[in-house]
Amino acid sequence: MVVVWRSEHDHKSLIDGVTNGNGVRGGTVATESPFGTDDPARFGTQAFYAALGRAFVAMCAVVPVLAFIEFIDQRLDGRLDAVAGIRPRAISGIDGILLAPLVHDGFAHLLANSAPLILLGTFVLASGTRRFLLATLVIAVFSGLGVWFLTPTNYLVIGASGIIFGWLGFLLMRGIVERSLWNFAVALIVGLLYGWQLVALLPTDQRVSWQGHLFGFVGGLAAAILFRRRREPTAVPASPAPQTYGTADPTS
């Protein structure tokens, strides 16, 4: 950010049993795993690769949209920046909390954000559209409010890097709270690629909104906890019904 300016799945139950001579049915209850072969959250499944591919295509499509917005902004001499940017502690600029990530300080700024936007956004979106949207909304609110309250009033804040740092926090925390090897692997990869950028959470450059980065990152941590994928308890085998046996009638 530059200062300028589960899926729910139905689980089917099946009772397998045998009937003995007295008509008593016994058996166990078998429940489909909540992470079945068609679950896009399970690494290695066809659904997983399909979800990852769709997410990558979708995030690649986001960048041209942002580029088009920047093109229009430059034709309008930066008026979109003035309208969509966050104006700290000004009621007229509070709508920038949601709009500021859509505008950038030139194509160089957008280009710098594009690679992490696509990569991190792909991993977040692959876990589900609804969770992606909710997590991104939480991140935008955290990041925007941090900027609105803490940035000096003589600045205008624009850019999507608050969202990017939020996705980074989301992926790192998701690997912890969901206890998934795949999510741990994603968190490790993301940490190796972008962990060094955590220095941008600190006030190091007057033109860089560390407030947006820091609070976006915190928003991502919170979103990973709020929207974590909960494992359902596995079914416990049902105890077979006791069998009864007839006794001889002494009067017969």
C-alpha positions in Angstrom: 0.0 0.0 0.0 1.5 3.3 -1.0 0.8 6.6 0.7 0.2 9.3 -1.9 -2.6 10.6 -2.3 -15.9 -25.6 4.6 -17.4 -25.8 1.9 -20.2 -27.7 3.6 -20.4 -31.3 2.5 -23.2 -33.7 3.0 -22.3 -36.9 4.8 -24.2 -40.0 4.0 -24.6 -42.7 6.5 -25.0 -46.4 5.7 -26.0 -49.1 8.1 -24.5 -52.5 7.1 -25.9 -55.4 9.1 -27.0 -58.9 9.1 -30.1 -60.4 10.4 -29.9 -63.5 12.7 -32.5 -66.1 13.0 -34.6 -64.1 15.4 -34.8 -61.0 13.1 -32.3 -58.9 15.2 -30.2 -56.6 13.1 -26.7 -55.6 14.1 -23.8 -53.9 12.4 -21.8 -50.7 12.3 -22.5 -47.2 11.0 -20.1 -46.1 8.3 -19.8 -42.4 7.5 -18.1 -40.8 4.5 -15.0 -39.0 5.4 -15.4 -35.2 5.7 -12.3 -34.9 3.5 -13.4 -37.3 0.7 -11.9 -37.9 -2.7 -14.1 -35.1 -4.2 -13.0 -32.6 -1.5 -11.1 -29.7 -3.1 -9.3 -29.1 0.2 -7.6 -32.6 0.1 -4.3 -32.5 -1.6 -3.8 -34.8 -4.6 -7.5 -35.2 -5.5 -8.9 -34.2 -8.9 -11.2 -31.7 -7.2 -8.1 -30.1 -5.5 -6.3 -29.5 -8.7 -9.4 -28.3 -10.4 -10.0 -25.7 -7.7 -6.4 -24.6 -7.7 -6.5 -24.1 -11.5 -9.8 -22.2 -11.4 -8.4 -20.0 -8.7 -5.2 -19.2 -10.6 -7.2 -18.2 -13.7 -9.5 -16.0 -11.7 -6.6 -14.2 -10.0 -4.8 -13.7 -13.3 -8.0 -12.1 -14.5 -8.0 -9.6 -11.6 -4.7 -8.0 -12.7 -6.0 -6.8 -16.1 -9.1 -5.3 -14.3 -6.9 -3.4 -12.0 -4.7 -2.3 -15.0 -7.8 -1.0 -16.7 -8.8 1.0 -13.6 -5.3 2.5 -13.5 -5.5 3.3 -17.2 -8.8 5.2 -16.6 -7.3 6.9 -13.6 -4.4 8.2 -15.6 -6.7 9.5 -18.3 -8.6 11.3 -15.5 -5.3 12.8 -14.1 -5.6 10.8 -10.9 -9.1 11.6 -9.9 -9.9 8.0 -9.1 -7.1 8.0 -6.6 -8.6 11.1 -4.9 -12.1 9.5 -4.9 -11.2 6.0 -3.8 -8.2 6.6 -1.5 -8.4 6.5 2.3 -8.3 10.0 3.8 -7.3 9.4 7.5 -9.9 10.5 10.1 -12.0 12.2 7.4 -15.6 11.0 7.0 -15.4 11.8 3.3 -12.5 9.3 2.9 -13.8 6.4 5.0 -15.3 4.7 1.9 -11.7 4.2 0.8 -11.5 1.3 3.3 -13.1 -0.8 0.6 -12.2 1.1 -2.5 -8.5 1.9 -2.0 -7.2 -1.6 -2.9 -8.6 -1.1 -6.4 -6.4 1.9 -7.3 -2.6 2.3 -7.5 0.0 4.9 -7.8 0.9 4.2 -11.4 1.6 1.0 -13.4 4.9 0.4 -11.6 3.1 0.2 -8.3 0.5 -2.2 -9.8 3.2 -4.3 -11.3 5.0 -4.7 -8.0 1.7 -5.9 -6.4 0.7 -8.3 -9.3 2.9 -11.3 -8.6 2.0 -11.7 -4.9 -1.6 -10.8 -5.6 -1.9 -13.7 -8.1 0.1 -16.2 -6.0 -1.3 -15.6 -2.6 -4.8 -14.9 -3.9 -4.8 -18.3 -5.7 -4.1 -20.2 -2.6 -6.7 -18.3 -0.6 -9.4 -18.6 -3.3 -8.7 -22.3 -3.9 -10.1 -23.0 -0.4 -13.6 -21.7 -1.5 -15.1 -18.6 -3.0 -17.3 -17.8 0.0 -14.4 -18.0 2.5 -12.2 -16.0 0.1 -14.7 -13.2 -0.1 -15.3 -13.1 3.7 -11.6 -13.3 4.5 -10.8 -10.5 2.0 -13.6 -8.3 3.5 -12.3 -8.8 7.0 -8.7 -8.0 5.8 -9.9 -4.9 4.0 -11.7 -3.6 7.0 -8.8 -4.3 9.4 -6.3 -2.7 7.0 -8.5 0.2 6.1 -9.4 1.1 9.7 -5.8 0.9 10.8 -4.9 3.3 8.1 -7.9 5.6 8.8 -7.1 5.9 12.5 -3.3 5.9 12.6 -2.0 7.6 9.4 -1.3 11.3 9.5 -4.2 13.4 8.1 -2.1 14.9 5.3 -1.8 11.6 3.4 -3.9 9.8 0.9 -3.5 6.0 1.0 -4.1 3.7 -2.0 -3.1 0.3 -3.2 -3.8 -3.4 -2.6 -0.7 -4.3 -0.5 -2.8 -4.3 2.7 -4.9 -7.1 1.2 -1.8 -8.9 0.1 -0.3 -8.8 3.6 -3.7 -10.0 4.9 -3.6 -13.0 2.6 -0.1 -13.7 3.8 -1.2 -13.7 7.4 -4.3 -15.8 6.5 -2.2 -18.5 4.8 0.4 -18.6 7.6 -2.3 -18.9 10.3 -4.4 -21.4 8.3 -1.6 -23.8 8.3 -1.7 -23.8 12.1 -5.4 -23.8 13.0 -6.5 -26.4 10.4 -3.7 -28.8 11.1 -3.4 -29.8 7.5 -0.1 -30.9 5.9 -1.0 -29.2 2.7 -1.8 -25.9 4.5 1.5 -26.3 6.4 3.3 -26.7 3.1 1.6 -23.6 1.6 2.5 -21.6 4.7 6.1 -22.7 4.4 6.3 -21.8 0.8 4.7 -18.5 1.3 7.0 -17.8 4.3 10.1 -18.6 2.3 8.9 -16.4 -0.6 7.5 -13.4 1.2 8.5 -13.7 4.8 11.3 -11.1 4.3 8.6 -8.6 3.4 7.3 -8.7 7.0 9.8 -5.9 7.6 7.3 -3.7 5.8 5.0 -4.1 8.8 7.3 -1.6 10.5 7.6 2.1 9.8 10.6 2.2 7.5 9.5 4.4 4.6 7.3 7.5 4.7 5.7 6.6 1.3 4.8 3.1 2.5 1.8 2.6 4.6 3.1 0.3 7.3 -0.3 0.8 9.1 -2.1 -0.8 6.2 0.4 -3.7 6.0 0.4 -4.4 9.7 -3.4 -4.3 10.3 -4.0 -6.2 7.0 -1.7 -8.9 8.3 -3.5 -9.0 11.7 -6.8 -9.1 9.8 -5.6 -12.1 7.9 -4.7 -13.9 11.1 -8.1 -13.2 12.5 -9.9 -14.3 9.3 -8.0 -17.6 9.3 -9.3 -18.3 12.8 -12.9 -17.1 12.1 -13.3 -19.0 8.9 -11.2 -22.1 9.6 -12.3 -25.4 8.2 -13.7 -27.5 11.0 -13.2 -31.2 10.9 -16.3 -33.2 11.8 -15.9 -36.0 14.3 -15.6 -39.4 12.7 -18.3 -41.9 13.3 -17.9 -44.5 16.1 -18.8 -48.0 15.2 -22.2 -48.9 16.6 -22.4 -51.8 19.0 -24.2 -54.7 17.5 -27.6 -55.5 19.1 -27.5 -58.4 21.5 -28.7 -61.7 20.0 -31.4 -63.6 21.7 -31.9 -67.4 21.6 -35.1 -69.3 22.2 -35.5 -71.9 25.0 -37.3 -75.2 24.9 -40.9 -75.1 26.2 -41.2 -77.8 29.0 -44.9 -78.3 28.3 -44.4 -79.2 24.6 
